[in-house]
């Protein structure tokens, strides 16, 4: 398993990225090579601080970094020696099998599309995000790659999300829903109304619209939305989980009886905290590109980076792209068979 890590991407780069890389190499023996891409001197300094040496590490120098404020497409075109561009280049030329980045999401998407291209039949890639429910997880797609999407894009997201749920999560015939403001097919904007029709006739296990209030209790296996909406859902969910645990901590420390109760329920709190902790999920796959790209949170800790590298390795093993391509072929064949000849 050969993975390229954008070591300069993220709020705490290269420190957290290098530390995360070390954690990953210590835990995952199946990683054959880990490229740390970015400023060689800065990466080397951080690596020296860890005191860790491993022949599987290769520092790949890149002289530029894409800042969060920059235009994604412009930065990829102009900063050809950026850490994210060079990381994707390593996948494109076969040196690496996957790229991981906690940096500028738009730049990671743009570089992946420009250099690796999208799969046949996919107009735009989409970020697949896992969110927890009481009994497991569900997939939100798109979670941030495309702020604006067409109905056809949403249909393709549904296909990719369904394949991901089936092949990676082991869900048999995953249910698919469209995130909207009401359950009825007449609810939503023009794009979601048209997407509803496409998904209904897609052959997917489509259950109709789903409202935000049902996401965590009565959710489908796959929830389809545009990247703007999906990213808002993701970050709002993260902030609510963080806030609730903060509130609980303050309230449970008010008085001896509450403190004793908190100690008795400590195991339950720990389990819920782990279930809702974004660090445990690590990174999100960018589905639809002709390669493997994992998007990590910009504020990723070393543990989150380690888990993002784990997700990258798992994605290479699952090799989803042939399944996505085949599912799109089936959809197009069914569409051709049901379309009247003019």
C-alpha positions as CSV (number, residue, x, y, z in Angstrom):
1,X,0.0,0.0,0.0
2,X,1.6,3.3,-1.1
3,X,0.0,6.5,0.1
4,X,0.9,10.2,-0.5
5,X,0.2,12.6,2.4
6,X,-0.2,16.3,1.7
7,X,2.0,17.1,4.7
8,X,1.5,20.9,4.4
9,X,-2.3,20.8,4.2
10,X,-4.4,21.8,7.2
11,X,-4.5,24.2,10.1
12,X,-1.7,22.4,12.1
13,X,0.6,21.4,9.3
14,X,3.2,19.9,9.1
15,X,3.3,19.0,12.8
16,X,0.0,17.1,13.1
17,X,0.4,15.5,9.7
18,X,3.9,14.2,10.4
19,X,2.8,12.9,13.9
20,X,-0.3,11.3,12.3
21,X,1.9,9.6,9.7
22,X,4.1,8.2,12.4
23,X,1.1,6.8,14.3
24,X,-0.2,5.2,11.1
25,X,3.1,3.5,10.3
26,X,3.4,2.2,13.8
27,X,-0.1,0.7,13.6
28,X,-0.5,-0.4,10.0
29,X,2.2,-2.8,8.8
30,X,0.5,-3.2,5.4
31,X,1.6,0.4,4.4
32,X,4.6,-0.2,2.1
33,X,5.4,3.5,1.4
34,X,4.2,6.8,2.8
35,X,5.2,9.9,0.9
36,X,5.3,13.0,3.0
37,X,4.8,15.8,0.4
38,X,5.8,19.4,1.1
39,X,8.6,21.5,2.4
40,X,11.4,19.0,2.9
41,X,13.1,21.0,5.7
42,X,9.9,21.6,7.7
43,X,8.8,18.0,7.4
44,X,12.3,16.7,8.3
45,X,12.4,18.9,11.4
46,X,9.0,17.6,12.6
47,X,10.0,14.1,11.8
48,X,13.2,14.5,13.8
49,X,11.2,15.7,16.8
50,X,9.2,12.5,16.8
51,X,12.4,10.5,17.0
52,X,10.9,8.0,14.7
53,X,12.8,6.4,11.8
54,X,11.2,4.1,9.2
55,X,12.5,3.2,5.8
56,X,8.8,3.3,4.5
57,X,8.9,7.1,4.9
58,X,9.9,9.1,1.8
59,X,9.9,12.9,1.9
60,X,8.9,14.4,-1.4
61,X,9.8,18.1,-1.7
62,X,7.2,20.6,-2.9
63,X,8.0,24.3,-2.6
64,X,4.5,25.7,-2.6
65,X,1.3,25.5,-0.4
66,X,-2.3,26.3,-1.3
67,X,-3.7,28.7,1.3
68,X,-7.3,28.4,2.4
69,X,-8.2,31.8,1.0
70,X,-7.1,31.0,-2.5
71,X,-9.3,30.2,-5.5
72,X,-9.0,26.4,-5.8
73,X,-8.8,26.1,-9.6
74,X,-6.5,29.1,-9.9
75,X,-4.2,27.8,-7.3
76,X,-3.9,24.4,-8.9
77,X,-3.1,26.0,-12.3
78,X,-0.6,28.5,-11.0
79,X,1.0,26.6,-8.1
80,X,2.1,23.5,-10.0
81,X,4.7,22.7,-7.2
82,X,2.2,22.9,-4.4
83,X,2.0,20.0,-1.9
84,X,-1.5,19.0,-3.0
85,X,-0.6,19.0,-6.7
86,X,2.5,17.0,-6.2
87,X,0.6,14.5,-4.0
88,X,-2.0,13.9,-6.7
89,X,0.8,13.7,-9.3
90,X,2.2,10.7,-7.3
91,X,-1.1,8.9,-7.7
92,X,-1.4,9.9,-11.3
93,X,2.0,8.5,-12.3
94,X,1.5,5.3,-10.2
95,X,4.1,6.0,-7.5
96,X,1.2,6.1,-4.9
97,X,-2.2,4.5,-4.8
98,X,-4.0,7.1,-2.8
99,X,-3.7,10.8,-1.7
100,X,-4.7,12.2,1.7
101,X,-5.1,15.9,2.4
102,X,-6.4,18.0,5.3
103,X,-5.8,21.2,3.3
104,X,-7.9,23.2,0.9
105,X,-10.8,20.9,0.0
106,X,-11.5,22.8,-3.3
107,X,-7.8,22.5,-4.3
108,X,-7.8,18.8,-3.5
109,X,-11.0,18.3,-5.6
110,X,-9.7,20.5,-8.5
111,X,-6.3,18.8,-8.6
112,X,-7.9,15.3,-8.5
113,X,-10.3,16.1,-11.3
114,X,-7.7,17.9,-13.5
115,X,-5.0,15.3,-13.1
116,X,-6.8,12.0,-12.4
117,X,-10.0,12.9,-14.3
118,X,-13.5,11.6,-13.4
119,X,-14.9,8.2,-14.1
120,X,-16.8,7.7,-17.3
121,X,-20.4,8.9,-16.7
122,X,-19.5,11.0,-13.7
123,X,-19.7,14.8,-14.3
124,X,-18.5,15.8,-10.8
125,X,-17.0,13.9,-7.9
126,X,-18.6,14.0,-4.5
127,X,-17.3,13.7,-0.9
128,X,-18.9,10.8,1.0
129,X,-19.2,11.4,4.7
130,X,-20.2,9.0,7.5
131,X,-22.5,10.2,10.2
132,X,-23.6,8.2,13.3
133,X,-27.0,6.8,14.2
134,X,-28.0,4.8,17.3
135,X,-27.4,1.5,15.4
136,X,-24.6,2.4,13.0
137,X,-23.8,5.0,10.4
138,X,-25.2,6.5,7.2
139,X,-23.6,8.2,4.2
140,X,-24.1,11.8,3.3
141,X,-23.1,12.6,-0.2
142,X,-22.0,15.3,-1.3
143,X,-20.4,16.7,1.9
144,X,-18.5,19.6,0.3
145,X,-17.1,19.0,-3.1
146,X,-19.8,20.8,-5.1
147,X,-21.6,23.9,-3.7
148,X,-23.9,23.8,-6.7
149,X,-25.2,20.7,-8.3
150,X,-27.6,19.7,-11.1
151,X,-30.3,17.1,-10.8
152,X,-28.1,14.8,-12.9
153,X,-25.2,15.3,-10.4
154,X,-27.5,14.4,-7.5
155,X,-28.5,11.2,-9.3
156,X,-24.8,10.3,-9.8
157,X,-24.1,11.0,-6.1
158,X,-26.9,8.6,-5.2
159,X,-25.3,5.9,-7.4
160,X,-21.9,6.4,-5.9
161,X,-23.2,6.6,-2.3
162,X,-25.2,3.4,-2.8
163,X,-22.1,1.6,-4.1
164,X,-20.0,2.9,-1.2
165,X,-22.6,1.8,1.4
166,X,-22.9,-1.7,-0.2
167,X,-19.2,-2.4,-0.9
168,X,-17.5,-0.7,2.1
169,X,-20.2,-0.8,4.8
170,X,-21.6,-4.1,3.8
171,X,-25.2,-2.8,3.5
172,X,-27.4,-5.1,1.4
173,X,-29.4,-3.0,-1.1
174,X,-28.9,0.3,0.6
175,X,-31.8,2.7,1.0
176,X,-31.3,6.1,-0.6
177,X,-33.1,9.4,0.3
178,X,-32.9,12.9,-1.0
179,X,-32.4,15.6,1.6
180,X,-35.2,18.2,1.3
181,X,-37.6,20.4,3.3
182,X,-40.5,18.0,3.3
183,X,-41.2,14.3,2.6
184,X,-43.6,15.0,-0.3
185,X,-42.1,15.0,-3.8
186,X,-43.6,18.5,-4.4
187,X,-41.4,19.9,-1.6
188,X,-38.0,21.5,-2.2
189,X,-36.5,23.7,-4.9
190,X,-36.5,23.1,-8.6
191,X,-33.3,21.1,-8.5
192,X,-34.4,18.7,-5.7
193,X,-37.8,18.2,-7.4
194,X,-36.2,17.2,-10.7
195,X,-33.6,15.0,-8.8
196,X,-36.5,13.3,-7.1
197,X,-37.9,12.1,-10.4
198,X,-34.5,10.9,-11.6
199,X,-33.7,9.0,-8.4
200,X,-37.2,7.5,-8.4
201,X,-36.6,6.0,-11.8
202,X,-33.0,5.1,-11.3
203,X,-33.3,1.5,-10.1
204,X,-31.8,2.5,-6.8
205,X,-33.6,1.6,-3.5
206,X,-35.0,5.1,-3.4
207,X,-37.2,6.0,-0.4
208,X,-38.1,9.6,-1.3
209,X,-37.3,12.8,0.5
210,X,-35.9,13.0,4.0
211,X,-36.0,16.0,6.3
212,X,-33.2,17.1,8.5
213,X,-35.0,16.1,11.7
214,X,-35.0,12.5,10.6
215,X,-31.3,12.1,9.8
216,X,-30.1,10.6,13.0
217,X,-33.1,8.4,14.0
218,X,-35.0,7.4,10.8
219,X,-32.3,7.9,8.2
220,X,-31.7,6.1,5.0
221,X,-28.4,4.3,4.4
222,X,-27.5,7.0,1.9
223,X,-28.6,10.7,2.0
224,X,-28.1,12.7,-1.2
225,X,-27.7,16.5,-1.3
226,X,-25.5,19.2,-2.9
227,X,-22.2,19.9,-1.4
228,X,-23.2,23.3,0.2
229,X,-26.1,21.6,2.1
230,X,-24.1,18.6,3.0
231,X,-21.1,20.6,4.4
232,X,-23.5,22.7,6.5
233,X,-25.1,19.5,7.9
234,X,-21.7,18.0,8.6
235,X,-20.2,21.0,10.4
236,X,-23.4,21.8,12.3
237,X,-23.6,18.2,13.5
238,X,-20.0,18.3,14.7
239,X,-20.6,21.6,16.6
240,X,-23.8,20.3,18.2
241,X,-22.0,17.1,19.4
242,X,-19.2,19.2,20.8
243,X,-21.5,21.7,22.5
244,X,-23.7,19.0,24.1
245,X,-20.7,17.2,25.7
246,X,-19.6,20.6,27.0
247,X,-23.0,21.3,28.5
248,X,-23.1,17.8,30.1
249,X,-19.7,18.2,31.6
250,X,-20.6,21.5,33.3
251,X,-24.0,20.2,34.5
252,X,-22.6,16.9,35.8
253,X,-20.0,18.7,37.9
254,X,-22.7,20.7,39.8
255,X,-23.1,18.8,43.0
256,X,-21.9,15.6,44.6
257,X,-24.8,13.5,43.5
258,X,-24.4,14.5,39.9
259,X,-20.7,13.7,40.0
260,X,-21.3,10.3,41.4
261,X,-23.9,9.6,38.7
262,X,-21.5,10.8,36.1
263,X,-18.8,8.4,37.3
264,X,-21.4,5.5,37.2
265,X,-22.3,6.4,33.6
266,X,-18.7,7.1,32.5
267,X,-18.6,4.1,30.2
268,X,-21.8,5.1,28.4
269,X,-20.5,8.7,27.9
270,X,-17.2,7.3,26.6
271,X,-18.9,5.2,24.0
272,X,-21.1,8.0,22.8
273,X,-18.1,10.4,22.7
274,X,-16.2,7.9,20.5
275,X,-19.2,7.4,18.2
276,X,-19.6,11.1,17.6
277,X,-15.9,12.0,17.5
278,X,-14.9,13.1,14.0
279,X,-11.3,12.0,14.7
280,X,-12.4,8.3,14.7
281,X,-13.7,8.6,11.1
282,X,-10.5,10.2,9.9
283,X,-11.2,11.3,6.4
284,X,-13.8,11.2,3.7
285,X,-13.4,9.6,0.2
286,X,-13.8,11.8,-2.9
287,X,-15.9,9.4,-5.0
288,X,-16.0,9.6,-8.8
289,X,-12.4,10.4,-9.6
290,X,-10.2,7.9,-11.4
291,X,-8.1,7.2,-8.3
292,X,-8.3,7.4,-4.5
293,X,-8.4,10.8,-2.7
294,X,-9.2,11.2,1.0
295,X,-10.3,14.6,2.3
296,X,-9.6,15.2,6.0
297,X,-10.8,18.0,8.3
298,X,-8.7,21.1,8.2
299,X,-8.3,21.0,12.0
300,X,-7.3,17.4,12.0
301,X,-5.3,16.1,15.0
302,X,-2.5,13.6,14.6
303,X,-5.0,10.8,15.5
304,X,-7.4,12.1,12.8
305,X,-4.6,12.1,10.2
306,X,-3.7,8.5,11.2
307,X,-7.3,7.4,10.7
308,X,-7.4,9.3,7.3
309,X,-4.4,7.3,6.2
310,X,-6.3,4.1,7.4
311,X,-9.3,5.1,5.3
312,X,-7.0,5.7,2.3
313,X,-5.6,2.2,2.7
314,X,-9.1,0.7,3.1
315,X,-10.3,2.5,0.0
316,X,-7.5,1.1,-2.1
317,X,-8.4,-2.4,-0.9
318,X,-12.1,-2.0,-1.7
319,X,-11.4,-0.6,-5.2
320,X,-14.8,1.0,-5.6
321,X,-14.4,2.5,-9.1
322,X,-15.2,-0.6,-11.2
323,X,-18.4,-1.0,-9.1
324,X,-19.4,2.6,-9.6
325,X,-18.8,2.4,-13.4
326,X,-20.8,-0.8,-13.6
327,X,-23.7,0.7,-11.7
328,X,-23.8,3.7,-14.0
329,X,-23.7,1.4,-17.0
330,X,-26.7,-0.5,-15.6
331,X,-28.6,2.8,-15.1
332,X,-27.8,4.0,-18.6
333,X,-28.9,0.6,-20.1
334,X,-32.2,0.8,-18.2
335,X,-32.7,4.4,-19.2
336,X,-32.2,3.5,-22.9
337,X,-34.6,0.6,-22.6
338,X,-37.4,2.7,-21.2
339,X,-36.9,5.8,-23.4
340,X,-39.3,6.0,-26.3
341,X,-37.7,6.0,-29.7
342,X,-38.3,9.4,-31.4
